[in-house]
Amino acid sequence: MRMKRWNVVLAALALSASACASASREPEVPAGQDVAAAEAEVARAVAEGSVDVVSNAIVVDFKDGTTKAQFDAWEQEWGVDLEFNSLEGPSNGITLAVGVGNVEDVLQRIRQNPAVESAEPLMQVRTSYTPNDPQYESQWNLRMIDMPKAWDGNRGKGVVVAVIDTGIAYEDYGDFKQVPDLKGVSFVKGYDFVNDDEHANDDHGHGTHVAGTIAQATNNGEGVAGVAFDATLMPLKVLNHFGSGTTADIADAIRFAADHDAKVINMSLGGGLYSQVMANAVEYARKKGVTVVAAAGNTGRGRVEFPAAYPGVVAVGAVGPDGTRAPYSSYGKELDIAAPGGDKRQGDSGGILQNTIDPRDPSRSVYAWYQGTSMAAPHVAAVAAMLYGAGATTPDEVEQALYAGAKGSGDRAWSEQYGHGVLNASASMQVFTGGSPRWPSLGWAAALLALVLLTLRGRERPGYLNVLFRPAFLVPLVLSTVGFFFLRTWFTGASGAAGEVVSVASLPIPDWQRIIFGRNTVSPLFYSALIPLVLSLPAIAWRGFRPAVGGLALGFAGFLAYAAWVGAPALAWMPFTFLAKPWLGFNTVVCLVIARAMLKREDA
């Protein structure tokens, strides 16, 4: 039984993409563990679909000198198609097979051949990124949320995180100095709502500490590390030198962040009273596609403070180094997730260490251990930025990945003490990158297809089966609704340029606009009927092209209709936010008209 050679090429690409992040090494049997136990562990990993195993792929190491003609003769019996893994194959005997149905059964048959030295599932390995920051070892919090593994995939590049706080020591301006461990970090223009100027400098120390957890300069040989250290920070000062501020300033800052391309807002602040003004600002940001994260409060009581308690905000509680709720951390029915916030009852090293300023002298840099839900929230905000960097497009997607990856408390999926559990960056990234595509868009496309076919007269209708089983129609429809979603599984762990390609290509075609406009912009040119309309022009003369354009137009119609249904994204260049839904609705109709014209069967 022979399989297509391009499957082997795809598997090789998966390995090379994984190698883009770092050098790999062959897995070894751990010291003290016998071979049988190691093989049993591998078998369990295969059965459980572990990310450490390449699905449906095996590697066979023949004795040196085994020829391709020899193993080609055994392939039919084994039910696989083996190819040399590289140019070294003819000399070292290492071969590869992909698309293997029952991996364990096939391996058992192969291992019986005396020419086989070893045969096993194809596994992928990667380094766990370890920064060279000298005080990284003191950051128990980063290891608690499994950052070394999470860093292998994405570090939030290009995602703007607004820090609404006491400001950030991000620039040299007057008496203010940038702290050393923020040099090299990317910043965008912010605002000081306390003093009404454009220099949101920190005169307290709290905001700089929070910002450091999110995106401290990392692997720079100095100080400590941050979580999403490739993210971009937006400093927004709403709290004064004493650490207090007003709901008016905070509401203004939330709207400023939402209007200036922030994808994540962190608010390590809170109070006990409800503010409709602030609640409206949160709702505004949420509708514009911003994930809002806030500290649950430090009262130690069963009541989450505002703004964390508002609908649409990710409320974050705190745990100490032992993983249990910190005694000061507020909790309650609004709590969503917990994260390292520190517990210094056993000493300063139980807190969260970051570079900040000395509040008595803003020009002086210090490394300080802080504790509080204020320190927990930026961990979650930073992982949210990483999820956007990995391809998430909505707050719902981000929250789903955060909660699904969190380590729950006991057997409970949610509790008032920990919400959905303690943050785990690696697991949340894996849940997202290995998750299923957004099938509702495809469902909308299928419903609209039925509508189009029903509106055609009998003689004009191409026939349901003729349409559904024609690849030229079906493939463009799938690509424009759910994209090459399988690439995230095939190329798990790819980073750098390879990771960017996988991230974009695994998205529906309308979201490929990120290649041009970046992650933080949703272009109305792509979220429209423009692409199907342009491609329909050559289809007027070239009839063979019509099914593909029809499938593409219906896919776009399903994608746009679903986007409008769930609340519409914040489209760039729109003078008013409320115009997004009408725009999507109008273009959905145009796509349906194009699809109808392309599918219409002309009379002989």
ZAMARGU-4260 file (C-alpha; in steps of 0.2 Angstrom, whole numbers, plus 5000, padded with zeros to 4 digits):
<rodrens>
0) 5000/5000/5000 | 5008/5016/4994 | 5003/5033/5001 | 5006/5050/4993 | 5024/5057/4995
5) 5018/5074/4999 | 5012/5068/5016 | 5031/5064/5020 | 5035/5082/5015 | 5022/5089/5026
10) 5029/5079/5041 | 5046/5085/5037 | 5040/5103/5037 | 5032/5101/5054 | 5049/5095/5061
15) 5059/5109/5053 | 5046/5122/5059 | 5048/5115/5076 | 5067/5117/5074 | 5065/5136/5070
20) 5063/5139/5088 | 5078/5130/5095 | 5090/5116/5093 | 5082/5099/5096 | 5089/5083/5104
25) 5083/5065/5104 | 5073/5060/5119 | 5082/5049/5131 | 5076/5036/5144 | 5076/5045/5161
30) 5089/5039/5173 | 5083/5025/5183 | 5068/5021/5171 | 5070/5005/5161 | 5066/5004/5143
35) 5049/4995/5145 | 5043/5008/5156 | 5048/5022/5144 | 5040/5013/5130 | 5024/5011/5140
40) 5024/5030/5143 | 5026/5034/5125 | 5011/5022/5121 | 5001/5032/5134 | 5006/5048/5126
45) 5000/5041/5109 | 4984/5035/5115 | 4981/5052/5124 | 4985/5062/5109 | 5000/5071/5118
50) 5007/5086/5110 | 5024/5078/5111 | 5019/5065/5098 | 5016/5069/5079 | 4999/5062/5075
55) 4999/5046/5064 | 5017/5046/5061 | 5031/5034/5064 | 5050/5033/5062 | 5059/5017/5058
60) 5078/5014/5060 | 5084/5000/5049 | 5101/4992/5050 | 5114/5002/5041 | 5115/4996/5023
65) 5096/4992/5021 | 5091/4998/5004 | 5075/5007/4999 | 5071/4993/4987 | 5071/4981/5002
70) 5059/4991/5013 | 5048/4995/4999 | 5045/4976/4997 | 5039/4976/5015 | 5028/4991/5015
75) 5012/4982/5008 | 5013/4969/5022 | 5015/4983/5035 | 5002/4995/5027 | 5014/5010/5027
80) 5023/5021/5015 | 5041/5023/5021 | 5053/5036/5014 | 5071/5041/5020 | 5070/5055/5032
85) 5084/5065/5024 | 5099/5063/5013 | 5108/5054/5026 | 5095/5040/5025 | 5103/5028/5013
90) 5118/5027/5025 | 5110/5028/5042 | 5093/5019/5038 | 5082/5032/5047 | 5065/5032/5038
95) 5048/5041/5041 | 5030/5037/5037 | 5015/5048/5040 | 4996/5045/5038 | 4998/5029/5048
100) 4981/5022/5054 | 4984/5012/5070 | 5001/5016/5075 | 5004/5003/5088 | 4998/4989/5077
105) 5009/4994/5063 | 5024/4996/5074 | 5022/4978/5081 | 5022/4971/5063 | 5037/4982/5059
110) 5047/4977/5074 | 5047/4959/5070 | 5058/4962/5055 | 5076/4957/5058 | 5082/4972/5048
115) 5074/4984/5060 | 5084/4991/5074 | 5070/5002/5081 | 5053/5008/5077 | 5043/5020/5087
120) 5030/5034/5085 | 5037/5051/5078 | 5040/5063/5092 | 5043/5081/5093 | 5055/5089/5106
125) 5058/5107/5109 | 5068/5117/5122 | 5060/5125/5137 | 5065/5143/5135 | 5076/5149/5150
130) 5080/5168/5151 | 5097/5173/5156 | 5091/5187/5168 | 5101/5184/5183 | 5086/5185/5195
135) 5075/5174/5185 | 5078/5160/5197 | 5069/5170/5211 | 5053/5171/5200 | 5044/5156/5207
140) 5028/5164/5199 | 5034/5162/5181 | 5037/5143/5184 | 5021/5141/5193 | 5011/5146/5178
145) 5023/5135/5166 | 5030/5150/5157 | 5046/5141/5151 | 5035/5130/5140 | 5023/5144/5135
150) 5038/5154/5129 | 5042/5141/5116 | 5026/5146/5106 | 5022/5164/5107 | 5028/5180/5117
155) 5014/5192/5113 | 5023/5201/5099 | 5013/5215/5091 | 4999/5215/5104 | 4996/5231/5114
160) 4992/5230/5132 | 4986/5245/5141 | 4992/5247/5159 | 4979/5258/5168 | 4988/5262/5185
165) 5000/5274/5193 | 5010/5276/5176 | 5026/5267/5170 | 5044/5272/5172 | 5046/5271/5153
170) 5055/5286/5148 | 5068/5299/5153 | 5058/5315/5156 | 5062/5328/5168 | 5065/5321/5185
175) 5058/5304/5179 | 5070/5290/5173 | 5066/5274/5164 | 5070/5259/5175 | 5084/5249/5167
180) 5075/5233/5165 | 5062/5241/5154 | 5075/5247/5141 | 5071/5239/5124 | 5053/5236/5129
185) 5040/5242/5116 | 5029/5256/5121 | 5015/5266/5112 | 5009/5283/5116 | 4999/5284/5132
190) 4991/5298/5143 | 4992/5304/5161 | 4974/5307/5166 | 4979/5313/5183 | 4989/5328/5177
195) 4981/5329/5159 | 4997/5327/5149 | 5005/5314/5137 | 5018/5309/5149 | 5011/5295/5160
200) 5026/5293/5171 | 5026/5283/5187 | 5028/5293/5204 | 5022/5278/5215 | 5030/5262/5209
205) 5015/5251/5208 | 5011/5253/5189 | 5029/5250/5184 | 5030/5234/5194 | 5014/5228/5186
210) 5020/5233/5169 | 5036/5223/5173 | 5026/5207/5176 | 5018/5209/5159 | 5033/5213/5148
215) 5049/5216/5158 | 5064/5216/5146 | 5069/5197/5146 | 5084/5188/5141 | 5094/5204/5142
220) 5106/5198/5155 | 5099/5210/5168 | 5087/5209/5182 | 5071/5198/5180 | 5059/5192/5166
225) 5042/5196/5161 | 5028/5185/5154 | 5023/5192/5137 | 5040/5201/5134 | 5037/5204/5116
230) 5021/5213/5119 | 5019/5232/5118 | 5014/5242/5133 | 5002/5258/5133 | 5005/5268/5149
235) 4989/5276/5156 | 4991/5285/5173 | 4974/5286/5183 | 4982/5285/5200 | 4992/5298/5209
240) 5007/5298/5220 | 4997/5291/5234 | 4989/5277/5224 | 4972/5284/5222 | 4961/5290/5208
245) 4944/5293/5202 | 4931/5283/5192 | 4930/5297/5179 | 4949/5295/5175 | 4948/5276/5175
250) 4933/5277/5163 | 4942/5289/5151 | 4957/5278/5151 | 4947/5262/5147 | 4939/5271/5132
255) 4956/5278/5127 | 4964/5261/5127 | 4950/5254/5117 | 4951/5268/5104 | 4969/5267/5102
260) 4971/5248/5097 | 4974/5240/5114 | 4969/5222/5114 | 4971/5219/5132 | 4968/5231/5147
265) 4975/5228/5164 | 4968/5236/5180 | 4977/5232/5196 | 4965/5243/5206 | 4948/5242/5214
270) 4935/5249/5226 | 4920/5243/5234 | 4907/5254/5225 | 4898/5251/5209 | 4900/5264/5195
275) 4889/5264/5180 | 4901/5276/5171 | 4915/5263/5173 | 4904/5249/5169 | 4899/5257/5153
280) 4917/5260/5148 | 4921/5242/5151 | 4906/5237/5140 | 4912/5249/5127 | 4930/5241/5127
285) 4923/5223/5127 | 4912/5227/5111 | 4927/5234/5103 | 4936/5217/5105 | 4947/5221/5120
290) 4950/5209/5134 | 4948/5218/5151 | 4958/5210/5166 | 4956/5217/5184 | 4962/5213/5202
295) 4949/5205/5213 | 4954/5215/5228 | 4964/5213/5244 | 4950/5212/5257 | 4952/5193/5260
300) 4933/5193/5261 | 4920/5184/5250 | 4916/5199/5239 | 4925/5204/5222 | 4928/5222/5221
305) 4925/5233/5206 | 4930/5235/5192 | 4934/5216/5193 | 4916/5212/5197 | 4908/5220/5181
310) 4902/5209/5168 | 4914/5207/5154 | 4930/5209/5165 | 4941/5194/5169 | 4942/5195/5189
315) 4959/5188/5195 | 4962/5182/5213 | 4979/5178/5220 | 4989/5163/5226 | 5005/5161/5235
320) 5020/5151/5231 | 5011/5135/5238 | 4997/5137/5225 | 4984/5140/5238 | 4973/5156/5240
325) 4983/5171/5248 | 4975/5176/5264 | 4972/5194/5258 | 4964/5189/5241 | 4946/5193/5239
330) 4935/5179/5232 | 4917/5176/5227 | 4904/5172/5213 | 4912/5185/5201 | 4930/5177/5202
335) 4936/5170/5186 | 4953/5164/5188 | 4968/5164/5200 | 4986/5168/5197 | 5002/5171/5207
340) 5001/5186/5218 | 5013/5182/5232 | 5012/5178/5251 | 5026/5186/5261 | 5022/5179/5277
345) 5037/5168/5275 | 5048/5182/5269 | 5050/5194/5255 | 5055/5180/5243 | 5036/5174/5244
350) 5031/5190/5234 | 5032/5195/5216 | 5049/5202/5211 | 5050/5215/5197 | 5060/5231/5193
355) 5051/5247/5198 | 5055/5264/5206 | 5058/5270/5223 | 5042/5280/5227 | 5053/5292/5238
360) 5063/5296/5222 | 5056/5292/5205 | 5073/5293/5197 | 5080/5278/5207 | 5077/5261/5201
365) 5075/5246/5213 | 5070/5228/5212 | 5055/5225/5224 | 5045/5211/5231 | 5026/5216/5230
370) 5011/5205/5235 | 4993/5207/5231 | 4979/5203/5218 | 4987/5218/5209 | 5002/5207/5205
375) 4991/5192/5200 | 4981/5202/5187 | 4996/5206/5175 | 5000/5188/5174 | 4983/5184/5166
380) 4984/5200/5156 | 5000/5195/5149 | 4994/5177/5144 | 4979/5185/5136 | 4992/5195/5125
385) 5001/5179/5121 | 4984/5171/5115 | 4980/5186/5104 | 4998/5185/5097 | 4994/5166/5093
390) 4979/5171/5083 | 4965/5174/5095 | 4953/5187/5088 | 4939/5190/5102 | 4939/5191/5121
395) 4928/5176/5121 | 4941/5165/5113 | 4954/5172/5125 | 4944/5169/5140 | 4939/5151/5134
400) 4958/5147/5133 | 4962/5155/5149 | 4949/5145/5159 | 4951/5129/5150 | 4970/5129/5153
405) 4969/5134/5171 | 4973/5121/5185 | 4957/5118/5194 | 4954/5115/5213 | 4951/5097/5216
410) 4937/5090/5206 | 4928/5106/5204 | 4928/5115/5187 | 4925/5132/5196 | 4925/5138/5214
415) 4923/5155/5223 | 4941/5153/5230 | 4950/5150/5213 | 4937/5153/5199 | 4941/5141/5185
420) 4958/5137/5193 | 4976/5144/5194 | 4983/5151/5178 | 4994/5140/5167 | 5001/5149/5152
425) 5007/5133/5143 | 4991/5124/5145 | 4981/5139/5139 | 4992/5142/5124 | 4990/5123/5120
430) 4971/5123/5122 | 4970/5138/5109 | 4983/5132/5097 | 4977/5114/5097 | 4959/5119/5098
435) 4945/5117/5086 | 4941/5130/5073 | 4926/5141/5074 | 4913/5130/5066 | 4898/5142/5068
440) 4904/5152/5053 | 4904/5136/5043 | 4886/5132/5049 | 4880/5149/5044 | 4888/5146/5027
445) 4878/5130/5025 | 4862/5138/5030 | 4865/5152/5018 | 4869/5139/5004 | 4852/5131/5007
450) 4844/5148/5006 | 4853/5152/4989 | 4848/5135/4982 | 4830/5137/4987 | 4828/5154/4979
455) 4834/5147/4962 | 4821/5140/4950 | 4821/5122/4947 | 4830/5123/4930 | 4843/5135/4937
460) 4847/5125/4952 | 4863/5115/4951 | 4858/5102/4963 | 4862/5100/4981 | 4874/5085/4979
465) 4882/5092/4964 | 4887/5107/4974 | 4892/5099/4991 | 4903/5086/4983 | 4912/5097/4971
470) 4929/5101/4978 | 4931/5117/4968 | 4916/5123/4978 | 4918/5115/4995 | 4937/5119/4998
475) 4935/5138/4996 | 4920/5138/5007 | 4929/5129/5021 | 4944/5140/5019 | 4935/5156/5020
480) 4925/5150/5036 | 4937/5140/5046 | 4954/5141/5037 | 4968/5129/5037 | 4964/5125/5055
485) 4973/5109/5055 | 4990/5118/5053 | 4990/5122/5072 | 4990/5104/5076 | 5003/5099/5063
490) 5015/5113/5067 | 5013/5115/5086 | 5028/5124/5093 | 5033/5133/5078 | 5039/5151/5081
495) 5048/5165/5072 | 5043/5167/5054 | 5037/5149/5053 | 5025/5152/5068 | 5019/5168/5060
500) 5015/5159/5044 | 5006/5145/5053 | 4996/5157/5064 | 4990/5167/5049 | 4987/5152/5037
505) 4977/5143/5050 | 4964/5157/5051 | 4949/5160/5039 | 4953/5169/5023 | 4946/5186/5029
510) 4958/5185/5044 | 4973/5184/5033 | 4972/5203/5033 | 4984/5202/5048 | 4998/5199/5035
515) 4996/5217/5029 | 4988/5226/5043 | 4994/5217/5059 | 4985/5208/5073 | 4977/5224/5081
520) 4968/5230/5065 | 4952/5222/5058 | 4952/5229/5040 | 4934/5232/5033 | 4942/5228/5016
525) 4944/5210/5021 | 4928/5209/5031 | 4918/5213/5016 | 4913/5206/4999 | 4928/5214/4990
530) 4938/5198/4987 | 4923/5188/4980 | 4918/5203/4970 | 4935/5205/4962 | 4936/5186/4958
535) 4919/5185/4951 | 4924/5197/4936 | 4935/5184/4927 | 4922/5170/4932 | 4910/5179/4920
540) 4919/5173/4905 | 4928/5158/4913 | 4913/5147/4918 | 4925/5133/4926 | 4930/5146/4939
545) 4912/5149/4944 | 4910/5135/4957 | 4926/5141/4966 | 4920/5159/4967 | 4903/5153/4972
550) 4910/5143/4987 | 4921/5158/4992 | 4907/5170/4992 | 4896/5159/5002 | 4910/5156/5014
555) 4913/5175/5016 | 4894/5177/5018 | 4894/5164/5033 | 4909/5172/5041 | 4903/5190/5040
560) 4885/5185/5045 | 4892/5176/5061 | 4904/5190/5065 | 4888/5202/5065 | 4878/5190/5075
565) 4891/5188/5089 | 4893/5207/5091 | 4904/5213/5077 | 4923/5217/5078 | 4929/5234/5080
570) 4932/5238/5061 | 4947/5250/5057 | 4944/5267/5049 | 4925/5267/5054 | 4920/5284/5060
575) 4907/5276/5072 | 4907/5260/5080 | 4889/5256/5077 | 4892/5256/5058 | 4901/5239/5060
580) 4886/5228/5060 | 4877/5237/5045 | 4893/5235/5036 | 4894/5217/5039 | 4876/5214/5035
585) 4877/5223/5018 | 4892/5214/5013 | 4884/5197/5018 | 4870/5201/5006 | 4882/5206/4992
590) 4891/5189/4995 | 4875/5180/4993 | 4871/5189/4977 | 4888/5184/4970 | 4886/5166/4976
595) 4869/5165/4968 | 4875/5171/4951 | 4890/5159/4952 | 4879/5144/4956 | 4865/5148/4944
600) 4864/5135/4930 | 4861/5143/4913 | 4848/5136/4901 | 4855/5127/4886
</rodrens>
